C-alpha cells in the first residue's frame, strides 16, 4: 500500500490535469479516450471482437479512425496504454528469466535422478539380502 501511495498524484495536481484536458478539449486540440473507444467500437461488430483482436494498432491508424485527433496525442495515448498493459501483467519475464528457471529445473531433475538411483540401489541390496522384495522396476522406480 505504501509503495502505491508514494506514486499517487496529489489532489491539486489532479485538478490541474482535469482543467488542462478540459481546456484542450474545448480548443479541439485533445480528444477524450471515450471518443477513441467509440470510434473503434464502430469499426468492430462487438466489444468482445474488438478486445480479442490481434490487429496491431499504430498511431497513424488511430488518427484515421478518430476525428480531430492529432498524431502526438495518438502516440501519447498508445504509449500510455502499452505501459499500463505491461504494469498490469506484472514484471517483465524475459529470456534471462526463462534460462534461470530452466537451469534450476535441470538441477532439480539431476537431484531427483540421483535420489531415485540411491533408492533403487538400496532396494536392490535389500532384495538381494532377503530375496522376497519386489524389483524396483515393479515399484515404478525407473531411471
C-alpha positions in Angstrom: 0.0 0.0 0.0 2.8 2.4 0.9 4.6 1.8 -2.4 1.5 2.7 -4.4 0.8 5.7 -2.2 4.1 7.2 -3.0 3.4 7.1 -6.7 -0.1 8.6 -6.5 -0.7 12.2 -7.6 -1.9 14.9 -5.3 -5.4 16.4 -5.5 -4.1 19.8 -6.7 -2.2 18.0 -9.5 -5.3 16.0 -10.5 -7.4 19.2 -10.6 -4.8 20.9 -12.8 -4.7 17.9 -15.1 -8.6 17.9 -15.4 -8.6 21.7 -16.2 -5.8 21.3 -18.7 -7.6 18.5 -20.5 -10.9 20.4 -20.5 -9.2 23.5 -22.0 -7.5 21.4 -24.7 -10.8 19.6 -25.4 -12.6 22.9 -25.9 -9.9 24.1 -28.2 -10.2 20.8 -30.2 -6.5 20.0 -29.5 -7.4 17.0 -27.5 -9.8 14.1 -27.8 -11.3 12.1 -24.9 -10.5 8.4 -24.5 -14.2 7.7 -24.8 -14.2 9.2 -28.3 -11.4 6.8 -29.3 -13.2 3.9 -27.7 -16.5 4.7 -29.6 -14.6 5.1 -32.9 -13.1 1.6 -32.5 -16.4 0.0 -31.4 -17.9 1.2 -34.6 -15.1 -0.5 -36.6 -15.8 -3.9 -35.0 -19.1 -5.6 -34.7 -18.9 -6.3 -30.9 -16.8 -5.1 -28.0 -15.6 -8.7 -27.4 -14.4 -8.9 -31.0 -12.5 -5.6 -30.6 -10.8 -6.7 -27.4 -9.9 -10.1 -28.8 -8.5 -8.7 -32.0 -4.8 -9.3 -32.5 -4.5 -6.5 -35.1 -1.5 -4.2 -34.4 -2.6 -0.6 -33.9 -0.3 2.3 -34.9 -0.8 6.0 -34.0 -1.4 6.7 -37.7 -4.3 4.1 -37.7 -5.9 5.8 -34.7 -5.7 9.2 -36.3 -7.5 7.8 -39.4 -10.4 6.4 -37.3 -10.9 9.2 -34.7 -11.9 12.6 -35.9 -10.0 15.7 -34.5 -7.2 13.5 -33.1 -3.7 14.7 -33.7 -0.7 12.4 -34.1 1.1 13.5 -31.0 -2.0 12.6 -28.8 -2.4 9.3 -30.6 1.3 8.4 -29.9 1.0 9.5 -26.2 -2.2 7.6 -25.7 -0.8 4.4 -27.3 2.4 4.7 -25.2 0.4 5.1 -22.0 -1.7 2.1 -22.9 1.4 -0.1 -23.6 2.9 0.9 -20.3 -0.3 0.3 -18.4 -0.7 -3.1 -20.0 2.8 -4.1 -19.0 2.2 -2.9 -15.5 -1.0 -4.9 -15.2 0.7 -8.0 -16.4 3.4 -7.6 -13.8 7.1 -7.7 -14.1 8.7 -8.5 -17.4 9.5 -12.1 -18.0 12.4 -12.3 -20.4 14.8 -14.8 -21.9 17.2 -14.5 -18.9 14.4 -15.4 -16.5 13.5 -18.4 -18.6 17.1 -19.6 -18.8 17.5 -19.2 -15.0 14.3 -21.3 -14.4 15.4 -23.9 -16.9 18.8 -24.2 -15.1 17.0 -24.6 -11.8 14.7 -27.3 -13.2 17.7 -29.2 -14.7 19.4 -29.1 -11.3 16.3 -30.4 -9.5 15.9 -33.1 -12.2 19.5 -34.2 -11.6 19.0 -34.3 -7.8 15.8 -36.4 -8.2 17.6 -38.8 -10.6 20.4 -39.3 -8.1 17.9 -39.8 -5.3 15.9 -42.4 -7.3 19.2 -44.2 -8.2 20.1 -44.3 -4.5 16.6 -45.7 -3.5 16.9 -48.2 -6.4 20.3 -49.4 -5.3 19.1 -49.6 -1.6 16.1 -51.7 -2.8 18.3 -53.9 -4.9 20.6 -54.5 -1.8 17.6 -55.3 0.4 16.1 -57.6 -2.2 19.4 -59.5 -2.6 19.7 -59.8 1.1 16.2 -61.0 1.8 15.2 -62.4 -1.6 11.5 -61.6 -1.1 11.2 -57.8 -2.0 9.7 -56.9 -5.4 12.1 -55.5 -8.0 12.5 -51.7 -8.2 11.0 -51.6 -11.7 7.8 -53.1 -10.3 7.6 -50.2 -7.9 7.9 -47.6 -10.7 11.4 -46.7 -9.9 12.9 -46.4 -13.4 16.0 -44.4 -14.3 
